[in-house]
Amino acid sequence: MTNNDFEQEKIKLTPETGFSLVGIDYFSEPVNQLYTVEHFEMYQDALNAKKSRKNPDEYFILYKGAGGEFFSR
């Protein structure tokens, strides 16, 4: 997956409100490797869910900033 494809996938999965926990499926098609695990209203809940995963480094949190910009952590 190229950097641009990866960024486009992240933008597509970023929720309008709240926070989405997203995982990476390394065995999927290169353009569809990201998938939403769960949506949360609060960042702390999403962060706790990420930390509780077996391999937390394979997950990240997507959300929009106050100015509509896309963020991932």
C-alpha positions as CSV (number, residue, x, y, z in Angstrom):
1,M,0.0,0.0,0.0
2,T,1.5,3.3,-1.0
3,N,1.5,6.2,1.4
4,N,-1.2,8.0,-0.6
5,D,-3.5,5.0,-0.6
6,F,-3.0,4.5,3.1
7,E,-3.9,8.2,3.8
8,Q,-7.0,8.0,1.6
9,E,-8.2,4.9,3.5
10,K,-7.7,6.7,6.8
11,I,-9.7,9.7,5.5
12,K,-12.5,7.4,4.3
13,L,-12.7,5.7,7.7
14,T,-12.5,8.8,9.9
15,P,-15.8,9.5,11.6
16,E,-17.6,12.9,11.5
17,T,-17.9,12.8,15.3
18,G,-16.2,10.7,18.0
19,F,-13.3,8.3,17.6
20,S,-12.8,5.1,15.6
21,L,-10.5,2.3,16.5
22,V,-9.0,1.0,13.3
23,G,-7.0,-2.1,12.6
24,I,-4.8,-3.2,9.7
25,D,-5.4,-6.5,7.8
26,Y,-2.0,-7.2,6.3
27,F,-3.5,-10.1,4.2
28,S,-6.2,-8.1,2.5
29,E,-6.1,-6.3,-0.8
30,P,-3.6,-3.4,-0.6
31,V,-6.3,-0.7,-1.0
32,N,-8.6,-2.2,1.6
33,Q,-6.3,-3.1,4.5
34,L,-7.9,-0.9,7.1
35,Y,-11.1,-1.8,8.9
36,T,-13.1,-0.2,11.7
37,V,-13.0,-2.2,14.9
38,E,-15.3,0.0,17.0
39,H,-16.5,3.6,17.4
40,F,-16.3,5.6,20.6
41,E,-17.7,8.9,21.7
42,M,-14.8,9.6,24.1
43,Y,-11.1,9.5,23.2
44,Q,-10.1,7.8,26.5
45,D,-12.5,4.9,25.8
46,A,-10.9,4.4,22.3
47,L,-7.4,4.6,23.8
48,N,-8.3,2.0,26.5
49,A,-9.7,-0.3,23.8
50,K,-6.5,0.1,21.8
51,K,-4.3,-0.6,24.8
52,S,-6.3,-3.8,25.7
53,R,-5.6,-5.3,22.3
54,K,-3.0,-8.1,22.0
55,N,-0.8,-6.0,19.6
56,P,-1.8,-2.4,20.3
57,D,0.8,-1.2,17.7
58,E,-1.4,-2.7,14.9
59,Y,-4.3,-0.4,15.7
60,F,-4.8,3.4,15.7
61,I,-7.5,5.9,16.5
62,L,-9.0,8.1,13.8
63,Y,-10.8,11.4,14.5
64,K,-11.5,14.8,13.1
65,G,-10.1,18.0,14.7
66,A,-12.1,21.1,15.5
67,G,-11.2,22.5,12.1
68,G,-12.2,19.4,10.2
69,E,-8.7,18.2,9.8
70,F,-8.0,14.4,10.0
71,F,-5.9,13.0,12.8
72,S,-4.7,9.5,13.8
73,R,-2.9,8.3,16.9
